[in-house]
Amino acid sequence: MTEPVAVESLIVDVVSDNVSDTYASKTAFAVSELANVLAAGAREISGETLLVANLGYGLRLRTRAGGVAHELLFDTGTEGAAFLRNCRNLGIDLAGVEAIAVTHGHWDHMGALPAALGAIVGRRGRDSLQVHVNPDMFVERGVLLADGSIFPAARVPAPAEMAAQGARVVNQGGSRLLLDGHFWLSGEIPRVTAFETGRQDHLCRRDNDPDWRPDPLLMDERMLVVNVAGLGLVVFSACSHAGIVNVCTEVRARFPDLPIHAVMGGLHLGGVMERLIPSTVEGLRPFDIGYIIAGHCTGWRALHALANAYGERVSQSAVGTRYTFDVSMATAPGVTSAPTGFAGEPTW
């Protein structure tokens, strides 16, 4: 397996996330939502000029290596209007997006996909955007409620629907390198730990199948990895249905000679998954991860437990934050007590 090229820089914009908090403590290489919207041209601070948070996750990733730049969306988040508003307020020109990696078939990661496709293709033209998916995500999903009823979830648009919007759909199950090798998209993530066994209330069914069946493992989930020169691997795990220890185990197996510099994403340790927090905290220890930037479905108890165990290596992801991974900007692990990047930031 060819590893991703070592890029000189990686810039991550959090376009969709559960939390909006410009005062959340951030890493030294992060810039807050407030600073970013002001830099994007906001003339005043207001509810309309800031971003909207909702249950979901979506990132814009930009890389540069050897004078070549690439831009990719890692999921899109829940809802089209929120996604487009957040892009507008951050000053994101969607004409630059060359590819979208859809991690799995859950609405909170791809609900905004049709709107994103429309906006990007409208700016770039038809057949200029790749959408990377895998065949197993195109099933109907549902959740088994406590009263025994089943609550269905919105489905991923079918490949034919995405193609009709002008996208070039790459529907493959295996791992692949994207955009000149700047990004590595995984195949199935092996489930090897004894404790990361998924959720028993997750169900699915195929087309024309009247019966729901258990789907605790969500084997369609994928992760994305970027190799930053001088730093190591930045691992993006959108929801960690596979379990973040399984994710890191697969990364280590695939790229044994490269350290894991950072993990970003939802760790799926909230609510009924809180029982896994102690095992997960200890299971991450052998990987010596430089930074854990946890958002979306991580949950506050897990965030606190990770921070107690790993200190300033752990921080809360929030919508509108921008992270720059660049060896020239590398500092020792640490956080700032207030958002960085904007002199004279107001204190209300």
C-alpha positions as CSV (number, residue, x, y, z in Angstrom):
1,M,0.0,0.0,0.0
2,T,1.4,3.3,-1.1
3,E,1.4,5.9,1.7
4,P,0.1,9.5,1.2
5,V,2.7,12.0,0.1
6,A,4.2,14.3,2.7
7,V,2.4,17.6,2.2
8,E,4.0,20.8,3.4
9,S,0.8,22.2,4.9
10,L,-2.7,21.2,5.8
11,I,-5.4,23.7,6.6
12,V,-8.7,22.4,8.2
13,D,-11.9,24.5,8.4
14,V,-14.6,23.1,10.6
15,V,-17.7,23.9,8.5
16,S,-20.2,21.7,10.4
17,D,-20.1,20.6,14.0
18,N,-22.4,20.2,17.0
19,V,-20.8,23.0,19.0
20,S,-20.5,26.7,18.5
21,D,-18.2,28.3,21.0
22,T,-15.6,30.9,20.0
23,Y,-14.3,30.9,23.6
24,A,-13.5,27.2,23.7
25,S,-9.9,26.7,24.6
26,K,-8.0,25.9,21.4
27,T,-4.6,24.6,20.3
28,A,-1.9,27.1,19.5
29,F,-2.3,26.4,15.8
30,A,-6.1,27.2,15.7
31,V,-7.9,30.4,14.9
32,S,-11.4,31.0,16.2
33,E,-14.7,31.4,14.5
34,L,-15.0,35.0,15.4
35,A,-11.6,35.9,14.0
36,N,-12.3,33.9,10.8
37,V,-15.6,35.6,10.0
38,L,-14.1,39.0,10.6
39,A,-11.2,38.1,8.3
40,A,-13.9,37.0,5.7
41,G,-15.4,40.4,5.7
42,A,-18.0,40.6,8.4
43,R,-18.8,44.2,9.1
44,E,-20.3,43.5,12.6
45,I,-20.6,40.7,15.1
46,S,-24.1,39.3,15.1
47,G,-26.0,36.1,14.9
48,E,-26.2,36.5,11.2
49,T,-22.5,36.9,10.6
50,L,-21.5,33.9,12.9
51,L,-21.9,30.3,12.0
52,V,-24.7,27.9,13.0
53,A,-24.0,24.6,14.8
54,N,-26.1,21.5,14.3
55,L,-25.8,17.8,14.9
56,G,-23.3,16.8,12.2
57,Y,-19.7,17.0,11.0
58,G,-18.1,18.4,7.9
59,L,-14.6,19.8,7.1
60,R,-12.8,21.6,4.3
61,L,-9.3,20.4,3.9
62,R,-6.6,22.2,1.9
63,T,-3.1,20.8,1.2
64,R,0.0,22.0,-0.5
65,A,3.0,20.0,-1.6
66,G,5.7,20.9,-4.1
67,G,3.7,23.9,-5.3
68,V,0.6,21.8,-6.0
69,A,-2.5,22.7,-3.9
70,H,-5.6,20.5,-3.5
71,E,-9.0,21.0,-1.7
72,L,-11.4,18.4,-0.4
73,L,-14.6,18.2,1.7
74,F,-14.6,15.5,4.4
75,D,-18.3,15.0,4.8
76,T,-20.7,18.0,4.6
77,G,-22.8,17.9,7.7
78,T,-26.5,17.8,8.3
79,E,-28.5,20.3,6.3
80,G,-27.9,22.3,3.1
81,A,-28.9,25.8,4.2
82,A,-26.6,25.6,7.3
83,F,-23.7,24.3,5.3
84,L,-24.0,27.0,2.6
85,R,-24.5,29.7,5.3
86,N,-21.4,28.6,7.1
87,C,-19.3,28.5,4.0
88,R,-20.5,32.0,3.1
89,N,-19.7,33.4,6.5
90,L,-16.2,31.8,6.5
91,G,-15.5,33.2,3.0
92,I,-15.1,29.7,1.5
93,D,-15.3,29.8,-2.3
94,L,-16.6,26.3,-3.1
95,A,-15.2,26.6,-6.6
96,G,-11.9,25.3,-5.2
97,V,-13.3,22.0,-4.0
98,E,-12.1,19.2,-6.2
99,A,-13.4,16.2,-4.3
100,I,-15.8,15.1,-1.5
101,A,-15.1,12.1,0.7
102,V,-18.4,10.8,2.2
103,T,-17.5,8.7,5.2
104,H,-20.6,6.6,5.8
105,G,-24.3,6.5,5.2
106,H,-25.7,8.6,8.0
107,W,-27.7,11.8,7.5
108,D,-25.7,13.9,9.9
109,H,-22.6,13.6,7.6
110,M,-24.2,13.8,4.2
111,G,-27.6,15.6,4.6
112,A,-26.0,18.7,3.1
113,L,-24.5,16.8,0.2
114,P,-27.1,17.7,-2.4
115,A,-26.7,21.4,-1.6
116,A,-22.9,21.1,-1.6
117,L,-23.0,19.4,-5.0
118,G,-25.2,22.0,-6.4
119,A,-23.1,24.9,-5.2
120,I,-19.8,23.3,-6.2
121,V,-20.9,22.1,-9.7
122,G,-22.5,25.5,-10.2
123,R,-19.1,27.1,-9.7
124,R,-16.8,24.5,-11.3
125,G,-19.0,23.0,-14.0
126,R,-20.2,19.4,-14.6
127,D,-17.8,16.5,-14.3
128,S,-15.2,18.5,-12.4
129,L,-16.0,17.2,-8.9
130,Q,-15.2,13.7,-7.6
131,V,-17.4,12.2,-4.9
132,H,-15.9,9.2,-3.2
133,V,-18.3,6.7,-1.7
134,N,-18.5,2.9,-1.1
135,P,-21.3,0.5,-2.1
136,D,-22.3,-0.4,1.5
137,M,-23.5,3.0,2.5
138,F,-26.4,2.9,0.1
139,V,-28.9,1.2,2.4
140,E,-31.8,2.5,4.5
141,R,-30.8,3.2,8.0
142,G,-32.9,3.3,11.2
143,V,-32.8,3.4,14.9
144,L,-34.6,1.1,17.3
145,L,-36.4,3.2,19.9
146,A,-37.1,2.1,23.5
147,D,-40.8,1.5,22.7
148,G,-39.8,-1.0,20.0
149,S,-40.6,1.2,17.0
150,I,-38.1,2.0,14.3
151,F,-37.3,5.6,13.4
152,P,-35.9,5.7,9.8
153,A,-33.1,8.1,8.7
154,A,-32.6,10.0,5.6
155,R,-30.5,8.2,3.0
156,V,-27.4,9.0,1.1
157,P,-28.3,10.2,-2.4
158,A,-27.8,7.4,-4.8
159,P,-24.8,7.4,-7.2
160,A,-27.2,8.1,-10.1
161,E,-28.6,11.1,-8.3
162,M,-25.1,12.5,-7.6
163,A,-24.1,12.0,-11.2
164,A,-27.3,13.7,-12.4
165,Q,-26.1,16.8,-10.4
166,G,-22.9,16.8,-12.3
167,A,-20.5,14.9,-10.0
168,R,-18.1,12.1,-11.0
169,V,-18.9,9.3,-8.5
170,V,-16.2,6.9,-7.4
171,N,-18.1,4.1,-5.8
172,Q,-15.5,1.6,-4.5
173,G,-15.1,-0.4,-1.3
174,G,-11.3,-0.4,-1.0
175,S,-8.8,2.2,0.2
176,R,-7.4,4.8,-2.3
177,L,-5.2,7.8,-2.6
178,L,-7.0,11.0,-3.6
179,L,-5.8,14.2,-5.4
180,D,-2.2,13.3,-6.3
181,G,-1.8,11.3,-3.1
182,H,-2.4,14.2,-0.7
183,F,-5.2,12.2,1.0
184,W,-5.6,8.5,1.9
185,L,-9.1,7.3,2.2
186,S,-9.5,4.0,4.0
187,G,-11.3,0.8,3.1
188,E,-13.2,-1.2,5.7
189,I,-11.8,-0.5,9.2
190,P,-11.1,-3.9,10.9
191,R,-12.8,-4.4,14.3
192,V,-10.2,-5.9,16.5
193,T,-10.7,-4.5,20.0
194,A,-12.8,-6.4,22.5
195,F,-14.9,-3.4,23.6
196,E,-15.6,-1.4,20.4
197,T,-18.7,-3.4,19.3
198,G,-21.0,-0.7,18.0
199,R,-24.6,0.0,18.9
200,Q,-27.2,-2.6,19.0
201,D,-30.0,-0.1,18.3
202,H,-28.6,0.6,14.8
203,L,-30.6,-1.1,12.0
204,C,-30.5,-1.2,8.2
205,R,-32.4,-2.8,5.3
206,R,-31.7,-3.2,1.6
207,D,-34.0,-1.9,-1.1
208,N,-37.2,-4.0,-1.5
209,D,-36.4,-5.8,1.8
210,P,-39.4,-5.4,4.2
211,D,-37.4,-6.5,7.3
212,W,-34.9,-4.5,9.2
213,R,-31.7,-6.2,10.4
214,P,-29.1,-5.3,13.1
215,D,-26.3,-3.1,11.9
216,P,-24.2,-2.4,15.0
217,L,-20.8,-2.1,13.3
218,L,-21.6,0.2,10.3
219,M,-18.8,-1.4,8.2
220,D,-19.3,1.2,5.5
221,E,-17.6,3.8,7.7
222,R,-14.3,5.2,6.4
223,M,-11.5,7.5,7.7
224,L,-9.1,9.9,6.0
225,V,-5.4,10.4,6.6
226,V,-3.1,13.2,5.6
227,N,0.7,13.0,6.1
228,V,2.2,16.4,7.1
229,A,6.0,16.6,6.5
230,G,7.9,16.9,9.8
231,L,4.8,16.3,11.9
232,G,3.3,13.0,11.0
233,L,-0.3,11.7,10.3
234,V,-3.4,13.7,10.8
235,V,-6.3,11.2,11.1
236,F,-9.9,12.3,10.4
237,S,-12.5,10.0,11.9
238,A,-15.9,11.5,11.3
239,C,-18.0,9.5,13.8
240,S,-15.8,6.6,14.9
241,H,-18.5,4.0,14.7
242,A,-15.6,1.7,14.2
243,G,-14.2,2.8,17.5
244,I,-11.3,5.3,17.6
245,V,-8.9,2.7,19.0
246,N,-9.7,0.5,16.0
247,V,-9.2,3.5,13.8
248,C,-5.7,4.2,15.2
249,T,-4.9,0.5,15.2
250,E,-5.6,0.4,11.4
251,V,-3.6,3.6,10.8
252,R,-0.6,2.1,12.7
253,A,-0.9,-1.2,10.8
254,R,-1.0,0.7,7.4
255,F,1.7,3.2,8.2
256,P,3.9,1.8,11.0
257,D,6.8,4.2,10.5
258,L,4.8,7.4,10.7
259,P,3.6,8.9,14.1
260,I,0.0,10.0,14.6
261,H,0.3,13.7,15.1
262,A,-3.4,14.4,15.5
263,V,-6.8,12.8,15.5
264,M,-9.8,15.0,14.6
265,G,-13.5,14.1,14.6
266,G,-16.3,12.6,16.5
267,L,-15.4,9.8,18.8
268,H,-18.9,8.4,19.4
269,L,-18.6,8.2,23.1
270,G,-21.7,10.2,24.1
271,G,-25.0,8.9,25.5
272,V,-25.3,5.1,25.7
273,M,-21.7,4.8,24.5
274,E,-20.3,6.4,27.7
275,R,-19.6,2.9,29.1
276,L,-16.7,2.7,26.7
277,I,-14.9,5.8,27.9
278,P,-12.5,4.2,30.3
279,S,-11.4,1.5,27.9
280,T,-11.1,4.1,25.1
281,V,-9.0,6.4,27.1
282,E,-6.5,3.6,28.0
283,G,-6.7,2.1,24.6
284,L,-5.4,5.3,23.0
285,R,-2.4,5.5,25.3
286,P,0.0,3.3,23.2
287,F,-0.4,5.5,20.1
288,D,1.1,8.6,21.8
289,I,-1.1,10.9,19.8
290,G,0.1,14.5,19.7
291,Y,-3.4,16.2,19.6
292,I,-6.9,14.9,20.0
293,I,-9.4,17.5,18.6
294,A,-12.7,15.9,19.6
295,G,-16.1,17.1,18.3
296,H,-19.5,16.0,17.0
297,C,-20.6,12.8,18.8
298,T,-17.7,12.6,21.4
299,G,-19.8,13.8,24.3
300,W,-18.8,16.0,27.3
301,R,-18.0,13.1,29.7
302,A,-15.5,11.6,27.2
303,L,-13.9,15.0,26.4
304,H,-13.4,15.5,30.2
305,A,-12.0,12.0,30.7
306,L,-9.6,12.5,27.7
307,A,-8.5,15.9,29.0
308,N,-7.9,14.5,32.5
309,A,-5.8,11.7,31.0
310,Y,-3.9,13.6,28.3
311,G,-4.0,17.2,29.5
312,E,-3.4,19.9,26.9
313,R,-3.2,17.5,24.1
314,V,-7.0,17.4,24.1
315,S,-9.3,20.2,22.9
316,Q,-12.9,20.7,21.9
317,S,-13.7,21.1,18.2
318,A,-16.1,23.9,17.4
319,V,-17.7,25.2,14.2
320,G,-15.8,27.9,12.4
321,T,-12.4,27.0,13.8
322,R,-9.5,26.8,11.4
323,Y,-6.5,24.6,12.1
324,T,-3.1,24.9,10.4
325,F,-0.8,21.9,10.4
326,D,2.6,23.1,9.2
327,V,6.0,22.1,10.4
328,S,7.1,25.8,10.4
329,M,4.3,26.5,12.9
330,A,4.7,23.5,15.1
331,T,4.9,24.1,18.8
332,A,4.9,21.9,21.9
333,P,1.5,20.5,22.8
334,G,-0.6,23.2,24.4
335,V,-3.8,25.3,24.4
336,T,-4.6,28.9,24.7
337,S,-7.1,30.2,27.2
338,A,-8.8,32.3,24.5
339,P,-9.1,32.1,20.7
340,T,-6.0,33.0,18.8
341,G,-5.4,35.0,15.7
342,F,-7.3,38.2,16.5
343,A,-5.7,41.1,18.4
344,G,-8.1,42.9,20.6
345,E,-10.8,40.3,20.7
346,P,-13.8,41.4,22.6
347,T,-14.4,39.9,26.1
348,W,-18.2,39.8,26.3
